[in-house]
Amino acid sequence: MKKKTLMSWSSGKDSAWALYQLQKDPDIELKGLVCTINKEFDRVAMHGVRVELLKAQARSIGLPLEIIELPNPCSNEDYAEIMGRFVRRLQNDGIDCMAFGDLYLEDIRAYREKNLAGTGITPLFPLWQIPTDQLSREMLKGGLKTVITCVDPAQAPADLAGREYDQTLIDELPDSVDPCGENGEFHSFVFDGPMFRSKIEISIGEIVTRDNFIFADLLPVEPSSQGG
């Protein structure tokens, strides 16, 4: 029997590419996406992406989207309680696996494994330990299109915000910055790729500094305003 699997969805490139690997796996039955959002700002946590664009991604992928609202600020205790309720519901729904786009951070993987231990839900890590320089090339070669939505200026150049993630950008990164931003240097929004049925049209709005991070506000482009 196929494994009923949910994808932990961030709206960014790593979760999108992990989803693509699962879409190609004959043993996996994808049942939906799950994403946490900041309840106060109604945006994807850390990525700063509008919920409207998050929903557009889910429609293009063709999977149900589960949105989990987190308070701002969100304590570790609050997070554990909210996610614990969610996992218990997954158990009742017969979900077999939960997939994540993590690449190599052992502590993050251990945290996820600990949270699912004893639930009967198996954590999956489709991209685990793929070298990030290799992975970035694979993503671009495979047609992934993504834009940088959030930058930690303490780790990466602030002017990455609002730029498309392409080979030119990767080549410009300082040696201290992971090519996939796995250490939290930057976050992204995927607007096209092989996991989507159709491209999501966006424009770059205001770029602001908030809570010591640089955010590029992505705006949905309505079909009527795209021109001919």
C-alpha positions as CSV (number, residue, x, y, z in Angstrom):
1,M,0.0,0.0,0.0
2,K,1.1,3.5,-0.7
3,K,2.2,5.6,2.3
4,K,-0.2,8.5,3.0
5,T,2.1,11.5,3.3
6,L,1.8,15.1,4.2
7,M,4.5,17.6,3.1
8,S,5.7,20.2,5.6
9,W,5.4,23.3,3.3
10,S,7.4,26.5,3.7
11,S,6.6,28.1,0.3
12,G,10.3,27.9,-0.5
13,K,12.6,26.0,-2.7
14,D,13.7,23.2,-0.4
15,S,10.2,22.0,0.5
16,A,9.2,22.4,-3.1
17,W,12.0,20.2,-4.4
18,A,11.4,17.7,-1.7
19,L,7.7,17.6,-2.8
20,Y,8.9,17.0,-6.3
21,Q,10.8,13.9,-5.2
22,L,7.8,12.5,-3.5
23,Q,5.6,13.2,-6.5
24,K,7.8,10.9,-8.5
25,D,7.9,8.1,-5.8
26,P,5.4,5.4,-6.7
27,D,5.2,4.3,-3.0
28,I,4.0,7.7,-1.8
29,E,0.4,9.0,-1.8
30,L,0.5,12.7,-1.2
31,K,-2.4,13.9,0.9
32,G,-1.7,17.6,1.3
33,L,0.6,20.4,2.4
34,V,0.8,21.9,5.9
35,C,2.3,25.3,6.6
36,T,2.6,27.4,9.7
37,I,1.8,31.1,9.5
38,N,2.2,34.1,11.7
39,K,-1.4,34.8,12.9
40,E,-0.7,38.5,13.5
41,F,0.7,39.2,10.1
42,D,-1.2,36.5,8.2
43,R,2.0,35.5,6.4
44,V,4.2,32.4,6.2
45,A,6.5,32.3,9.3
46,M,10.0,33.6,8.5
47,H,9.4,33.6,4.7
48,G,7.0,36.6,5.0
49,V,4.9,35.3,2.2
50,R,1.2,36.4,1.9
51,V,-1.3,33.6,2.6
52,E,-2.9,34.4,-0.8
53,L,0.3,33.3,-2.6
54,L,0.6,30.3,-0.4
55,K,-2.9,29.2,-1.4
56,A,-2.0,29.9,-5.1
57,Q,0.9,27.4,-4.7
58,A,-1.4,24.7,-3.3
59,R,-3.9,25.2,-6.2
60,S,-1.1,24.9,-8.8
61,I,0.2,21.8,-7.1
62,G,-3.2,20.3,-6.8
63,L,-3.1,19.4,-3.1
64,P,-5.2,20.4,-0.1
65,L,-3.5,23.0,2.1
66,E,-3.6,22.9,5.9
67,I,-2.7,26.2,7.5
68,I,-1.6,26.3,11.2
69,E,-1.8,29.7,12.8
70,L,0.9,30.5,15.3
71,P,0.7,33.4,17.8
72,N,3.2,36.2,17.7
73,P,5.4,35.8,19.6
74,C,5.2,32.0,19.8
75,S,6.8,30.3,22.8
76,N,8.3,26.8,22.6
77,E,5.5,25.7,24.9
78,D,2.8,27.2,22.6
79,Y,4.4,25.7,19.5
80,A,4.6,22.2,21.1
81,E,0.9,22.4,22.2
82,I,-0.4,23.6,18.8
83,M,1.7,21.0,16.8
84,G,0.8,18.3,19.3
85,R,-2.9,18.8,18.6
86,F,-2.2,18.7,14.9
87,V,-0.2,15.5,15.0
88,R,-2.9,13.8,17.1
89,R,-5.4,14.7,14.4
90,L,-3.1,13.3,11.7
91,Q,-3.1,10.0,13.6
92,N,-6.8,9.9,13.5
93,D,-6.7,10.6,9.8
94,G,-4.5,7.6,9.1
95,I,-1.5,9.6,7.9
96,D,1.6,7.4,7.6
97,C,4.4,9.9,6.9
98,M,5.3,13.6,7.3
99,A,8.0,14.9,4.9
100,F,10.4,17.8,5.4
101,G,12.8,19.7,3.2
102,D,15.7,19.7,5.6
103,L,19.1,19.3,4.1
104,Y,21.8,18.6,6.7
105,L,21.1,20.3,10.1
106,E,21.2,17.3,12.5
107,D,19.6,19.2,15.4
108,I,16.5,20.1,13.3
109,R,16.1,16.5,12.1
110,A,16.4,15.2,15.6
111,Y,13.8,17.7,16.8
112,R,11.3,16.5,14.1
113,E,12.0,12.9,14.8
114,K,11.5,13.4,18.6
115,N,8.2,15.1,18.0
116,L,6.9,12.3,15.9
117,A,8.4,9.5,18.0
118,G,5.7,7.1,19.2
119,T,3.0,8.5,16.9
120,G,3.2,6.0,14.2
121,I,3.9,8.8,11.7
122,T,7.3,8.4,10.0
123,P,9.3,11.5,9.2
124,L,10.7,11.6,5.7
125,F,13.7,13.7,4.5
126,P,13.9,13.4,0.7
127,L,16.8,15.8,0.3
128,W,18.8,14.7,3.3
129,Q,22.6,15.2,3.0
130,I,22.6,16.1,-0.7
131,P,25.5,18.5,-1.0
132,T,23.9,22.0,-1.3
133,D,26.1,23.1,-4.2
134,Q,25.0,20.1,-6.1
135,L,21.3,20.5,-5.0
136,S,21.2,24.1,-6.1
137,R,22.3,23.2,-9.6
138,E,19.8,20.3,-9.7
139,M,17.0,22.7,-8.8
140,L,17.9,25.3,-11.4
141,K,18.5,22.6,-14.1
142,G,15.1,21.1,-13.2
143,G,13.3,24.3,-13.9
144,L,12.7,25.6,-10.3
145,K,12.0,29.3,-10.3
146,T,12.1,31.1,-6.9
147,V,12.7,34.5,-5.5
148,I,14.4,35.5,-2.2
149,T,11.8,36.8,0.2
150,C,13.7,37.1,3.5
151,V,17.4,37.8,4.3
152,D,19.3,37.7,7.5
153,P,21.7,40.6,7.0
154,A,23.9,39.3,9.7
155,Q,24.7,36.3,7.6
156,A,24.1,37.3,3.9
157,P,24.0,40.4,1.8
158,A,20.9,42.4,2.3
159,D,20.4,43.2,-1.4
160,L,19.5,39.5,-2.0
161,A,15.9,40.3,-1.0
162,G,13.6,40.4,-4.0
163,R,16.1,38.8,-6.4
164,E,15.5,35.7,-8.3
165,Y,17.4,32.6,-7.1
166,D,19.6,31.8,-10.1
167,Q,23.2,30.8,-10.9
168,T,24.3,34.4,-11.0
169,L,23.1,34.9,-7.5
170,I,24.6,31.7,-6.2
171,D,28.0,32.6,-7.8
172,E,27.9,36.0,-6.0
173,L,27.3,34.5,-2.5
174,P,30.2,34.9,0.0
175,D,31.9,31.6,0.9
176,S,30.3,31.8,4.3
177,V,26.8,31.6,2.9
178,D,25.3,28.1,2.1
179,P,24.1,27.9,-1.5
180,C,20.7,26.8,-0.3
181,G,20.5,29.1,2.8
182,E,20.2,26.1,5.0
183,N,21.6,28.0,8.0
184,G,18.9,30.6,7.8
185,E,20.8,33.0,5.7
186,F,17.8,33.5,3.4
187,H,14.3,32.2,2.6
188,S,12.4,32.0,-0.7
189,F,9.1,31.6,-2.5
190,V,8.8,29.2,-5.4
191,F,6.6,30.5,-8.3
192,D,7.3,27.9,-11.0
193,G,8.8,24.5,-11.4
194,P,8.0,20.8,-12.2
195,M,5.9,20.4,-9.1
196,F,3.5,23.0,-10.3
197,R,0.7,22.8,-13.0
198,S,1.1,26.4,-13.9
199,K,3.3,29.4,-13.1
200,I,2.3,31.8,-10.3
201,E,2.6,35.4,-11.5
202,I,4.1,37.7,-8.9
203,S,5.6,41.2,-8.7
204,I,8.1,42.6,-6.1
205,G,6.6,45.0,-3.7
206,E,8.1,47.0,-0.9
207,I,11.4,45.8,0.7
208,V,11.4,46.5,4.5
209,T,13.4,45.7,7.6
210,R,11.6,44.1,10.4
211,D,12.9,42.3,13.5
212,N,16.4,42.5,12.1
213,F,15.5,40.7,8.9
214,I,15.0,42.1,5.4
215,F,11.7,41.2,3.7
216,A,10.7,41.6,0.1
217,D,6.9,41.8,-0.1
218,L,5.7,39.6,-3.0
219,L,2.4,40.7,-4.7
220,P,0.1,38.4,-6.7
221,V,-0.4,39.6,-10.2
222,E,-4.0,39.2,-11.5
223,P,-4.3,37.7,-15.0
224,S,-6.0,40.8,-16.3
225,S,-3.0,42.9,-15.3
226,Q,-0.3,40.7,-16.9
227,G,-0.6,42.3,-20.3
228,G,-0.8,40.6,-23.7
